Amino acid sequence: MSKKYEIMYILSPTLEEEENQALHTRVQDLIAANGTVDSVDHWGRKRFAYEIDDQTEGDYCVVLFTADPEVPAILENQLKITEGVMRFMIVNVEEE
């Protein structure tokens, strides 16, 4: 039984453009391998309210996807060990 999820992640601003694109593609490929990507909203570089890892800004992206309930845990495990990902959050999107 598939559910809808939303992931927001922030990539390090020190990444080169090619590395940045590769990470965005990697996240979408991880989702696509286990579910379907519904939409991608790339916010671009935004300033933080406070420093994270000695950085004052990061590259934000929001992805809506549909997947089985075990997929967020798989995605979380991969993102925790991926260099360049500063923060991420995965939430279940309630359907109306």
N, C-alpha and C positions, 0 to 999 in steps of 0.2 A: 504494500500500500504506500504509494508515493505521497509526500507532503511538500509544501512550498516552504522555501527557506530564503533568507537574505544574508549575504555576507558583506561586511564592509571591512576593507583592509587598507593599511597604510604602508607604502613602500618608502624606503630610505631615499632622501634627496641626493645622496652621494653616488647613487647608481648612474652609470652611463645610460644614454637613451636606449641603446640596444639591450642592455641588461634589464632595464625597466620594462620594455616591451616583452622580453622573454619571460619575465615573472608574471606579467598579466596573462600571457598566453598559457603559461604553465598552470595557473589557477583555473582558468577556463577549461583547459584540457583535463585536469583532475576531476572537475565537476562533470564534464561531458562523458567521461569514461564510466561514470557511475550514475548519471542522471541526465537532465537536460537543462541547458542554460536558457532562461526565459528572457532576460534582458541584462545589459551591461551599461552602467552609467559611470563613465570616467570623469571624476570631478577635477582632476589635475592637481597641481601643487597648491596647498593651503597652509597658512600659518597656524601653529599650535597656540593654545592659550598658555601652555607651560612647556618647558623643554622635555623632550623624551630622548634618552640616549645622547645627550649633548647636542641635539638637533632642534631647530626652531620651526621647521616646516617639513611636510611630507607629501607624498603623492597618493591621493585618495581614490578609491574605486569601490563601487557598490554593484554587486551581482545578485540578481534574483534567479533562483533555480528550483527545479523540482527533482526530488530524489527520494530514495528509501531512507528510513530513519537512521540507519547505521552510517550513512555517507558523511554527515557533519563530523562525526568522530574521526573518520578516516582523513577528512580534509584538515581538521584541527591538528592531528598528529603530523601531517606533512608540513603545514605552515609553521609549526613550532620549531622545526629543524631547518627551515629554509632561510638562508642568509639573505638579508635585504628586506624582509618583512618585519616592520617595526611593531605593529599591533594589528589585531583582527578581532572581529566579533561575528558569530553566526547566531541568527535568531530564527525561530519558527514563525512564519507569517500566517496569521489566522485568516482563514477564508470566510467571506461573508455569506 
